[in-house]
Amino acid sequence: MGQFQGFDVALVRELAAHLDSVAGSMVPMHRQLTQLLRSAADDMAPQPVSGSPELEPVMGTLALPTGPPLPLPTVSDPTDFPVELSPGSMSSAALSAGPMPASLDPRLHQTAADIRTRCDRLEQIGKATPLSALLDAGAQLDTLVDLNALPPPTADGAEVATWWAGLTPAQRDQYLYLKPDVLQTLKGLPADVLERAVHLAYFKVQPYKTNSNETKGSVKLSLGIFDLGEGFAFRTELMSDGTYRVTMINNAQAGVKIGEEADDVKLTLSGTVKLEIGDTWVFRSKADADRLQDDIHQAFLLRQQEMAPDMNPMGVATAELEKVLDRIGEPQIRMGMLGTEGNFELKAGRFTNGLKLDSTVSTITSTVDPLRPTVTTSYDFKVENTGAFGTAGKFEGVHVTGGVVQVTRDKNNPDPDTNILSVRVIQSVEDKLGAGFEADGKAASASAKAAATHTHVVTLNVPIGNSAPDQAAAREWLAGPQGDAPALASPLGTPAVPAAPPPPDADAFTRMAHERGQVSDIQYAGSTADLKLGGKLKLGGVKFGFEAAAGNKEEHVTGRRYLSAPDPVTGERHFVPIP
């Protein structure tokens, strides 16, 4: 963290708080003065209350309670001081409109807010600056640049050079430390500035979602203790780099469920095997993303027509379907997942406690960069704890801890000993709090839930070089301490944040994580809504059941930061807010 010599941001914030406090006392002071002058005017009529020039701006023209108005000393231009000492002028809004002292209120509040904004910027740039750097706090406090007012990447080099030369040192510091990812794309910057920007930008986070919306649906059939189901999900995500990702998911599952019930206690155990396939398209504009959704819907309808001969005369639907599929094109990301899930649920009276353990392995193929396609193997783990209270109406809280280890390889290089591009560890915690109802009868059941969510996601991405030591370090870490399985236990532990320098005996991968690991810390708020409808019957002692479900989940980013570059002196790394 950069140092501000002889400057304490906390004390400056205290000054802003004092200004707010003083501003809050101005209106009451003005009101008391107004009341005092009115009382004096009542006592002294028809004599002037005061001839003091200091009080003259406060007095204006006073209407006495009885009799004709008594003119008091006024200023040369009454419009400069619109407040009159009349009953209507006793409101805070009227008093703060002028004259002194209450008219200082909005100015003092605005000054306090401006000081806090500038302190926020000081702290941002201080966190993004190496400890060894000395910053001119006075110049930084006096300069508040628009971080979005940078030349575009297409700007002419001479234009960029002129723009940079016209900046003060404080302005350059703010752009360099807070927007290095943009500076590195510009032509015309001095070589040393460009080199520094490239180094700092490397540690800024990889693209992450800023908003998402997912709609899903499923159906499930039950035959005795066996369950079979299939479903779909449609997800749209806005990424931090401005791109849109649209994902279609199809899934299927098969499982077994057993339960025991005695008196007011019911225990249910279930195990499920899941299969999921997903395709993702990446777009540069929302219009293109929306058009894909329309095309997918149209393709579905045309497929239904194609399957019915009487609705496809002369192959019209087939020909139109081919056009739509050509327009949709191939997805840039394909995903296939196989997983298992175990559920434990205990109901005792009005209390329900549930535990879900989820483990999946996925293969993700990406051609987002067509010149360097990749294949990622993802190991996902999730533990979900649920507590609910109520019978027909329920209050429910859910805590979900998730961990992921992803190994990305160069698809063009089939050698597993040399093709590792990156290792990523993702840790997430999601909390849900909501309410709902459920009705469970002999022949039918229904439930509906709505909840607010808060999710915290920490991601560590460690790029792996082509050198033999880098590749060996990654393979050794993935093999785990015993060398017989990937290091899959780590994602569910403490977030992998390599902030402190590793100890001398640290393994090579840990040192790489500290020296080059890219870490993001993103928080989301959102909401979920779920609806289920089911039917059941019993024939010959065998239970049959059917269930249809639909749901929606929305999320938006509420907090974001990344881990800065290692300090060249101390080696320490710290989180920097993303402006």
C-alpha positions as CSV (number, residue, x, y, z in Angstrom):
1,M,0.0,0.0,0.0
2,G,1.4,3.4,-1.0
3,Q,2.2,5.8,1.8
4,F,0.9,9.4,2.2
5,Q,3.6,11.3,3.9
6,G,2.4,13.4,6.8
7,F,-1.3,12.7,5.9
8,D,-3.9,10.8,7.8
9,V,-7.0,9.9,5.7
10,A,-8.9,8.9,8.9
11,L,-8.5,12.4,10.3
12,V,-9.7,14.0,7.1
13,R,-12.8,11.8,7.3
14,E,-13.3,13.0,10.9
15,L,-13.3,16.6,9.5
16,A,-16.1,15.6,7.1
17,A,-18.1,14.2,10.0
18,H,-17.6,17.4,12.0
19,L,-18.9,19.5,9.0
20,D,-22.0,17.3,8.8
21,S,-22.5,17.8,12.6
22,V,-22.1,21.6,12.4
23,A,-24.4,21.7,9.4
24,G,-27.1,19.8,11.3
25,S,-27.0,22.5,14.0
26,M,-27.4,25.5,11.7
27,V,-31.2,25.2,11.1
28,P,-32.1,24.9,14.8
29,M,-29.9,27.9,15.5
30,H,-31.6,29.9,12.8
31,R,-35.0,28.8,14.0
32,Q,-34.2,30.0,17.5
33,L,-33.0,33.3,16.3
34,T,-36.1,33.7,14.2
35,Q,-38.3,33.0,17.2
36,L,-36.3,35.4,19.3
37,L,-36.7,38.2,16.8
38,R,-40.4,37.6,16.4
39,S,-40.9,37.7,20.2
40,A,-38.8,40.9,20.3
41,A,-40.9,42.4,17.5
42,D,-44.1,41.7,19.5
43,D,-42.7,43.4,22.6
44,M,-41.2,46.4,20.9
45,A,-43.8,47.3,18.3
46,P,-43.9,49.8,16.7
47,Q,-40.1,50.3,17.2
48,P,-37.6,48.4,15.1
49,V,-36.3,45.2,16.6
50,S,-32.7,46.0,15.7
51,G,-30.7,48.2,13.5
52,S,-27.6,45.9,13.6
53,P,-26.2,45.3,10.1
54,E,-25.2,41.8,11.2
55,L,-28.9,40.9,11.9
56,E,-30.3,42.8,9.0
57,P,-30.0,39.9,6.5
58,V,-31.7,37.5,8.9
59,M,-34.7,39.8,9.5
60,G,-36.2,40.6,6.1
61,T,-39.7,41.9,6.3
62,L,-41.8,40.9,9.4
63,A,-45.5,40.6,9.5
64,L,-46.7,41.3,13.0
65,P,-49.5,39.1,14.5
66,T,-52.0,42.0,14.6
67,G,-52.3,45.3,12.9
68,P,-50.5,46.5,9.8
69,P,-47.1,45.1,8.9
70,L,-44.2,47.0,10.5
71,P,-41.4,47.6,8.0
72,L,-38.1,46.7,9.5
73,P,-34.6,47.4,8.1
74,T,-34.1,45.5,4.9
75,V,-31.3,44.9,2.5
76,S,-31.0,46.7,-0.8
77,D,-32.0,43.6,-2.8
78,P,-34.6,41.5,-0.8
79,T,-34.4,38.7,-3.4
80,D,-31.0,37.9,-2.1
81,F,-32.5,36.9,1.2
82,P,-35.9,35.3,0.4
83,V,-36.6,34.2,4.0
84,E,-39.1,36.3,5.9
85,L,-39.8,35.9,9.6
86,S,-43.3,34.6,9.2
87,P,-44.9,31.3,10.3
88,G,-44.3,29.8,6.8
89,S,-40.6,30.5,7.0
90,M,-40.1,28.2,10.0
91,S,-39.6,25.0,8.0
92,S,-36.1,23.6,7.6
93,A,-36.3,23.9,3.8
94,A,-37.2,27.6,4.0
95,L,-34.5,28.4,6.6
96,S,-31.8,26.6,4.8
97,A,-32.6,28.5,1.6
98,G,-31.1,31.6,3.1
99,P,-30.0,33.9,4.6
100,M,-27.2,33.1,7.0
101,P,-26.5,31.0,9.0
102,A,-28.9,28.2,8.0
103,S,-28.1,28.6,4.3
104,L,-24.7,27.1,5.0
105,D,-26.3,23.7,5.6
106,P,-26.4,22.4,2.1
107,R,-22.9,23.8,1.4
108,L,-21.4,22.2,4.4
109,H,-23.1,18.8,3.7
110,Q,-21.9,19.0,0.1
111,T,-18.3,19.8,1.2
112,A,-18.4,16.8,3.7
113,A,-19.6,14.5,0.9
114,D,-16.9,15.8,-1.5
115,I,-14.2,15.2,1.2
116,R,-15.4,11.6,1.7
117,T,-15.4,11.0,-2.1
118,R,-11.8,12.2,-2.3
119,C,-10.8,10.1,0.7
120,D,-12.3,7.1,-1.1
121,R,-10.1,7.8,-4.1
122,L,-7.1,8.3,-1.8
123,E,-7.7,4.9,-0.2
124,Q,-8.2,3.3,-3.6
125,I,-5.0,4.5,-5.0
126,G,-3.2,3.9,-1.8
127,K,-4.2,0.2,-1.8
128,A,-3.2,-0.2,-5.4
129,T,0.2,1.4,-5.0
130,P,3.3,-0.6,-3.8
131,L,4.3,0.1,-0.2
132,S,7.6,1.5,-1.4
133,A,5.9,4.3,-3.4
134,L,5.5,7.7,-1.8
135,L,2.4,9.6,-2.9
136,D,1.6,13.3,-2.7
137,A,-1.6,13.2,-0.7
138,G,-2.3,16.9,-1.1
139,A,-2.1,16.7,-4.9
140,Q,-4.2,13.5,-4.9
141,L,-6.9,15.1,-2.6
142,D,-7.0,18.1,-4.9
143,T,-7.3,16.0,-8.1
144,L,-10.2,13.7,-8.7
145,V,-10.0,12.4,-12.3
146,D,-12.8,10.7,-14.2
147,L,-11.5,7.1,-14.4
148,N,-13.7,6.6,-17.5
149,A,-12.3,9.5,-19.4
150,L,-9.4,7.7,-21.1
151,P,-8.6,7.7,-24.8
152,P,-10.1,4.7,-26.6
153,P,-7.7,1.8,-27.7
154,T,-8.1,3.0,-31.3
155,A,-6.7,6.5,-30.4
156,D,-3.8,7.8,-32.4
157,G,-0.4,7.5,-30.7
158,A,0.3,11.2,-31.0
159,E,-3.1,12.0,-29.4
160,V,-2.4,9.7,-26.5
161,A,1.1,11.1,-26.0
162,T,-0.4,14.7,-25.9
163,W,-3.1,13.6,-23.4
164,W,-0.6,11.9,-21.1
165,A,1.8,14.9,-21.2
166,G,-1.0,17.2,-20.2
167,L,-1.7,15.3,-17.0
168,T,-0.3,16.2,-13.6
169,P,1.7,13.6,-11.6
170,A,-1.3,13.0,-9.3
171,Q,-3.6,12.4,-12.3
172,R,-1.1,10.0,-13.9
173,D,-0.9,8.0,-10.6
174,Q,-4.7,7.6,-10.5
175,Y,-4.9,6.3,-14.1
176,L,-1.8,4.1,-13.8
177,Y,-2.7,2.4,-10.5
178,L,-6.5,2.2,-11.0
179,K,-6.8,1.7,-14.7
180,P,-3.7,-0.2,-15.8
181,D,-5.8,-2.6,-17.9
182,V,-6.9,0.3,-20.1
183,L,-3.5,2.0,-20.3
184,Q,-1.8,-1.1,-21.5
185,T,-4.0,-1.0,-24.6
186,L,-3.0,2.5,-25.6
187,K,-0.3,3.5,-28.2
188,G,1.9,6.6,-27.6
189,L,2.6,6.2,-23.8
190,P,6.2,6.3,-22.6
191,A,7.9,2.9,-22.6
192,D,8.4,2.8,-18.8
193,V,4.7,3.7,-18.2
194,L,3.5,1.1,-20.6
195,E,5.7,-1.6,-19.0
196,R,4.4,-0.7,-15.6
197,A,0.8,-0.7,-16.7
198,V,1.2,-4.1,-18.3
199,H,2.6,-5.5,-15.0
200,L,-0.1,-4.0,-12.9
201,A,-2.9,-5.0,-15.3
202,Y,-1.8,-8.6,-15.2
203,F,-3.1,-9.0,-11.6
204,K,-6.5,-7.4,-12.3
205,V,-9.2,-10.1,-12.3
206,Q,-10.3,-12.2,-15.2
207,P,-13.8,-11.5,-16.6
208,Y,-16.5,-12.2,-14.0
209,K,-20.2,-11.9,-14.2
210,T,-21.8,-8.7,-13.0
211,N,-25.5,-9.6,-13.6
212,S,-27.2,-12.9,-14.3
213,N,-30.7,-14.3,-14.8
214,E,-31.5,-18.0,-15.0
215,T,-34.8,-19.7,-15.7
216,K,-35.2,-23.4,-15.2
217,G,-37.7,-26.2,-15.3
218,S,-37.9,-29.9,-14.7
219,V,-40.1,-33.0,-14.5
220,K,-39.6,-36.1,-12.3
221,L,-41.3,-39.5,-12.3
222,S,-41.3,-41.7,-9.2
223,L,-41.8,-45.5,-9.2
224,G,-41.6,-46.9,-5.7
225,I,-38.2,-45.8,-4.3
226,F,-36.8,-44.9,-7.7
227,D,-36.8,-41.4,-9.3
228,L,-36.2,-40.4,-12.9
229,G,-36.1,-36.8,-14.1
230,E,-35.0,-34.4,-16.7
231,G,-34.9,-30.6,-17.0
232,F,-33.5,-27.5,-18.6
233,A,-32.0,-24.2,-17.7
234,F,-31.6,-21.0,-19.7
235,R,-29.0,-18.5,-18.3
236,T,-28.0,-15.1,-19.4
237,E,-24.9,-13.4,-17.9
238,L,-23.4,-9.9,-18.4
239,M,-19.6,-10.2,-17.9
240,S,-17.3,-7.5,-16.6
241,D,-15.6,-7.2,-20.0
242,G,-18.9,-6.1,-21.5
243,T,-19.7,-9.4,-23.2
244,Y,-22.9,-11.4,-22.8
245,R,-23.0,-15.1,-22.3
246,V,-26.1,-17.1,-23.1
247,T,-26.2,-20.7,-21.9
248,M,-28.6,-23.5,-22.6
249,I,-28.5,-26.5,-20.2
250,N,-30.2,-29.9,-20.5
251,N,-30.0,-32.3,-17.6
252,A,-31.2,-35.7,-16.5
253,Q,-31.0,-37.6,-13.2
254,A,-31.8,-41.0,-11.7
255,G,-31.9,-41.8,-8.1
256,V,-33.3,-43.7,-5.2
257,K,-35.1,-42.5,-2.1
258,I,-36.0,-44.2,1.1
259,G,-37.7,-43.0,4.2
260,E,-38.9,-43.9,7.7
261,E,-41.6,-42.2,9.6
262,A,-42.6,-42.7,13.3
263,D,-45.0,-40.5,15.2
264,D,-44.1,-36.9,14.4
265,V,-40.6,-37.7,13.1
266,K,-39.7,-38.4,9.5
267,L,-36.3,-39.4,8.1
268,T,-35.5,-39.3,4.3
269,L,-32.4,-40.4,2.6
270,S,-31.7,-40.2,-1.1
271,G,-28.9,-40.6,-3.6
272,T,-28.9,-39.3,-7.2
273,V,-26.7,-39.6,-10.3
274,K,-26.8,-36.5,-12.5
275,L,-25.9,-35.8,-16.1
276,E,-25.8,-32.3,-17.6
277,I,-24.9,-30.9,-21.0
278,G,-24.5,-27.1,-21.6
279,D,-23.8,-24.9,-24.6
280,T,-22.7,-21.2,-24.2
281,W,-22.6,-18.5,-26.8
282,V,-20.6,-15.3,-26.3
283,F,-21.8,-12.0,-27.7
284,R,-20.5,-8.4,-27.8
285,S,-24.0,-6.8,-27.5
286,K,-27.2,-7.4,-25.7
287,A,-29.1,-7.2,-29.0
288,D,-27.2,-10.2,-30.3
289,A,-27.8,-12.1,-27.0
290,D,-31.5,-11.4,-27.2
291,R,-31.7,-12.4,-30.8
292,L,-30.2,-15.8,-29.9
293,Q,-33.0,-16.4,-27.3
294,D,-35.6,-15.7,-30.0
295,D,-33.9,-18.0,-32.4
296,I,-33.7,-20.8,-29.9
297,H,-37.4,-20.5,-29.2
298,Q,-38.2,-20.5,-32.9
299,A,-36.0,-23.5,-33.5
300,F,-37.9,-25.4,-30.8
301,L,-41.2,-24.6,-32.4
302,L,-40.0,-25.6,-35.8
303,R,-38.6,-28.9,-34.5
304,Q,-42.0,-29.7,-33.1
305,Q,-43.6,-28.9,-36.5
306,E,-40.9,-31.0,-38.3
307,M,-41.8,-34.0,-36.1
308,A,-45.5,-33.8,-37.2
309,P,-45.9,-34.5,-40.9
310,D,-49.2,-32.7,-41.2
311,M,-47.5,-29.5,-39.8
312,N,-44.5,-29.7,-42.2
313,P,-46.0,-29.6,-45.7
314,M,-43.3,-29.8,-48.4
315,G,-40.7,-29.6,-45.7
316,V,-41.2,-25.9,-45.1
317,A,-40.5,-26.2,-41.4
318,T,-37.4,-28.2,-42.1
319,A,-36.0,-25.6,-44.5
320,E,-36.8,-22.8,-42.1
321,L,-35.2,-24.8,-39.2
322,E,-31.9,-25.1,-41.1
323,K,-31.8,-21.3,-41.6
324,V,-32.4,-20.7,-37.9
325,L,-29.8,-23.2,-36.9
326,D,-27.2,-21.6,-39.3
327,R,-28.0,-18.3,-37.7
328,I,-27.5,-19.7,-34.2
329,G,-24.2,-21.1,-35.1
330,E,-21.8,-23.2,-33.0
331,P,-21.4,-22.4,-29.3
332,Q,-18.0,-21.1,-28.1
333,I,-18.2,-23.1,-24.9
334,R,-19.4,-26.7,-24.4
335,M,-19.8,-28.4,-21.1
336,G,-20.5,-32.0,-20.1
337,M,-21.0,-32.9,-16.4
338,L,-21.4,-36.1,-14.4
339,G,-22.1,-36.0,-10.7
340,T,-23.6,-37.6,-7.7
341,E,-25.8,-36.1,-4.9
342,G,-26.7,-37.3,-1.5
343,N,-29.5,-35.9,0.6
344,F,-30.4,-36.3,4.3
345,E,-33.6,-34.7,5.7
346,L,-35.0,-35.0,9.1
347,K,-38.5,-33.6,10.1
348,A,-39.4,-33.4,13.7
349,G,-42.7,-31.6,14.3
350,R,-42.5,-28.1,12.8
351,F,-38.7,-28.2,12.3
352,T,-36.9,-29.6,9.3
353,N,-33.2,-30.0,8.9
354,G,-31.5,-31.0,5.6
355,L,-28.0,-31.8,4.5
356,K,-27.0,-32.2,0.8
357,L,-23.6,-33.3,-0.5
358,D,-22.9,-32.7,-4.1
359,S,-19.9,-33.8,-6.2
360,T,-19.4,-33.4,-9.9
361,V,-16.7,-33.7,-12.6
362,S,-17.1,-31.6,-15.7
363,T,-15.3,-31.2,-19.0
364,I,-15.5,-27.7,-20.6
365,T,-14.3,-27.0,-24.1
366,S,-13.8,-23.4,-25.1
367,T,-13.1,-21.8,-28.5
368,V,-13.6,-18.2,-27.2
369,D,-10.0,-17.7,-28.4
370,P,-10.2,-19.6,-31.7
371,L,-6.4,-19.6,-32.1
372,R,-5.9,-21.3,-28.7
373,P,-8.8,-23.6,-27.9
374,T,-8.8,-25.1,-24.4
375,V,-10.2,-28.0,-22.4
376,T,-10.9,-27.6,-18.7
377,T,-11.5,-30.4,-16.3
378,S,-13.5,-29.1,-13.3
379,Y,-14.0,-30.8,-9.9
380,D,-16.9,-29.3,-8.1
381,F,-18.0,-29.9,-4.4
382,K,-20.9,-28.5,-2.6
383,V,-22.3,-28.8,1.0
384,E,-25.8,-27.4,1.6
385,N,-27.3,-27.0,5.0
386,T,-31.0,-26.2,5.3
387,G,-33.1,-25.3,8.3
388,A,-36.8,-24.6,8.1
389,F,-39.6,-23.9,10.6
390,G,-43.3,-24.3,10.0
391,T,-45.8,-26.7,8.4
392,A,-47.9,-25.3,5.6
393,G,-46.1,-21.9,5.8
394,K,-42.4,-22.1,6.3
395,F,-39.5,-19.8,7.0
396,E,-36.3,-21.3,5.6
397,G,-32.6,-20.5,5.8
398,V,-30.0,-22.2,3.6
399,H,-26.2,-22.0,3.8
400,V,-24.2,-23.4,0.8
401,T,-20.4,-23.9,0.8
402,G,-18.9,-24.7,-2.6
403,G,-15.4,-25.4,-3.9
404,V,-14.1,-26.0,-7.4
405,V,-10.7,-27.0,-8.8
406,Q,-10.3,-26.4,-12.5
407,V,-7.4,-27.5,-14.7
408,T,-7.2,-25.8,-18.1
409,R,-5.1,-27.4,-20.8
410,D,-4.1,-26.5,-24.4
411,K,-6.4,-28.5,-26.7
412,N,-3.8,-28.3,-29.5
413,N,-1.2,-30.1,-27.3
414,P,-2.2,-33.7,-26.3
415,D,0.8,-34.2,-23.9
416,P,-0.6,-34.0,-20.3
417,D,2.9,-33.4,-19.0
418,T,3.3,-30.1,-20.9
419,N,-0.1,-28.7,-21.7
420,I,-1.4,-27.2,-18.4
421,L,-2.3,-23.6,-19.0
422,S,-3.8,-22.7,-15.6
423,V,-5.0,-24.0,-12.3
424,R,-8.0,-22.3,-10.8
425,V,-9.5,-22.6,-7.3
426,I,-12.9,-21.2,-6.7
427,Q,-14.5,-21.0,-3.3
428,S,-18.1,-19.7,-2.7
429,V,-20.5,-19.2,0.2
430,E,-24.1,-18.6,-0.5
431,D,-26.8,-17.7,2.1
432,K,-30.5,-17.8,1.4
433,L,-33.3,-16.5,3.6
434,G,-36.9,-16.8,2.5
435,A,-40.3,-18.1,3.1
436,G,-42.8,-20.3,1.3
437,F,-45.7,-22.7,1.7
438,E,-46.3,-26.3,0.9
439,A,-49.4,-28.5,0.8
440,D,-49.0,-32.3,0.8
441,G,-52.1,-34.4,0.3
442,K,-52.8,-38.0,-0.5
443,A,-53.2,-37.4,-4.2
444,A,-51.4,-34.1,-4.9
445,S,-48.7,-31.8,-3.5
446,A,-47.6,-28.2,-4.2
447,S,-45.0,-25.8,-2.9
448,A,-43.7,-22.3,-3.6
449,K,-40.6,-20.6,-2.2
450,A,-39.1,-17.2,-2.5
451,A,-35.8,-16.1,-1.0
452,A,-33.2,-13.4,-1.0
453,T,-29.6,-14.5,-1.6
454,H,-26.1,-13.3,-0.8
455,T,-23.1,-15.0,-2.4
456,H,-19.4,-14.5,-1.9
457,V,-17.0,-15.9,-4.5
458,V,-13.2,-15.9,-4.2
459,T,-11.3,-17.1,-7.2
460,L,-7.5,-17.9,-7.5
461,N,-6.2,-18.3,-11.0
462,V,-2.6,-19.5,-11.4
463,P,-1.3,-19.3,-14.9
464,I,1.2,-22.1,-15.6
465,G,4.2,-21.5,-17.9
466,N,5.6,-23.8,-20.5
467,S,8.7,-24.5,-18.6
468,A,9.3,-28.0,-17.2
469,P,9.5,-26.7,-13.5
470,D,6.1,-24.9,-13.8
471,Q,4.4,-27.9,-15.3
472,A,5.9,-30.2,-12.7
473,A,4.9,-27.9,-9.9
474,A,1.3,-27.9,-11.1
475,R,1.1,-31.7,-11.5
476,E,2.6,-32.2,-8.1
477,W,0.0,-29.9,-6.4
478,L,-2.8,-31.5,-8.3
479,A,-1.7,-35.0,-7.2
480,G,-2.1,-34.0,-3.6
481,P,0.1,-34.9,-0.6
482,Q,-0.3,-38.6,-1.2
483,G,0.2,-38.4,-4.9
484,D,-2.9,-40.5,-5.7
485,A,-5.7,-37.9,-6.2
486,P,-6.2,-34.3,-7.2
487,A,-5.9,-31.8,-4.3
488,L,-9.7,-31.6,-4.0
489,A,-10.0,-31.0,-0.3
490,S,-8.6,-27.5,-0.5
491,P,-11.5,-25.7,-2.1
492,L,-13.8,-26.2,0.8
493,G,-11.4,-24.8,3.3
494,T,-10.2,-21.2,3.9
495,P,-10.2,-19.1,0.7
496,A,-7.0,-19.5,-1.2
497,V,-5.7,-15.9,-0.9
498,P,-1.9,-15.8,-1.3
499,A,-1.6,-12.4,0.4
500,A,1.5,-13.0,2.6
501,P,4.9,-14.2,1.2
502,P,5.2,-18.0,1.4
503,P,7.5,-19.5,3.9
504,P,11.0,-20.7,2.8
505,D,9.9,-24.3,2.7
506,A,6.8,-23.7,0.6
507,D,6.2,-25.9,-2.4
508,A,6.8,-24.5,-5.9
509,F,3.0,-24.1,-6.7
510,T,2.4,-22.1,-3.6
511,R,5.2,-19.7,-4.6
512,M,3.8,-19.4,-8.1
513,A,0.3,-18.6,-6.6
514,H,1.8,-15.8,-4.6
515,E,4.1,-14.4,-7.4
516,R,1.6,-14.6,-10.3
517,G,-1.8,-15.7,-9.0
518,Q,-4.7,-13.6,-10.0
519,V,-7.3,-13.3,-7.2
520,S,-10.8,-11.8,-7.4
521,D,-13.2,-11.4,-4.5
522,I,-16.8,-10.8,-5.8
523,Q,-20.0,-10.4,-3.8
524,Y,-23.5,-10.8,-5.2
525,A,-27.1,-10.1,-4.0
526,G,-30.0,-11.7,-5.7
527,S,-33.4,-13.5,-5.4
528,T,-34.8,-16.9,-6.1
529,A,-38.3,-18.2,-6.8
530,D,-39.3,-21.8,-7.1
531,L,-42.7,-23.6,-7.7
532,K,-43.4,-27.3,-7.6
533,L,-46.6,-29.2,-8.4
534,G,-47.0,-32.9,-8.1
535,G,-49.4,-35.8,-8.1
536,K,-49.2,-39.3,-6.6
537,L,-51.1,-42.5,-6.3
538,K,-50.7,-46.0,-5.0
539,L,-51.4,-49.2,-7.0
540,G,-51.0,-52.6,-5.7
541,G,-48.8,-51.4,-2.9
542,V,-46.4,-49.5,-5.3
543,K,-46.2,-45.7,-5.1
544,F,-46.2,-43.7,-8.3
545,G,-45.5,-40.0,-8.5
546,F,-45.1,-37.1,-10.9
547,E,-43.6,-33.7,-10.2
548,A,-43.1,-30.6,-12.3
549,A,-40.9,-27.7,-11.2
550,A,-40.0,-24.2,-12.4
551,G,-37.8,-21.6,-11.0
552,N,-35.9,-18.3,-11.6
553,K,-32.7,-16.9,-10.1
554,E,-31.3,-13.4,-10.5
555,E,-28.0,-12.0,-9.2
556,H,-26.1,-8.7,-9.5
557,V,-22.7,-7.7,-8.2
558,T,-22.6,-5.6,-5.0
559,G,-18.9,-5.7,-4.1
560,R,-15.7,-6.4,-6.1
561,R,-12.0,-6.3,-5.5
562,Y,-8.8,-8.0,-6.6
563,L,-5.4,-8.9,-5.0
564,S,-2.7,-6.4,-6.0
565,A,0.7,-7.2,-7.3
566,P,3.3,-8.3,-4.7
567,D,5.1,-5.4,-3.2
568,P,8.7,-5.3,-4.4
569,V,10.0,-4.6,-0.9
570,T,7.8,-6.6,1.5
571,G,6.3,-9.1,-0.9
572,E,2.9,-8.4,0.7
573,R,-0.3,-8.4,-1.4
574,H,-3.6,-6.7,-0.5
575,F,-7.0,-6.3,-1.9
576,V,-7.8,-3.4,-4.1
577,P,-11.4,-2.2,-4.8
578,I,-12.3,-2.4,-8.5
579,P,-13.5,1.1,-9.4
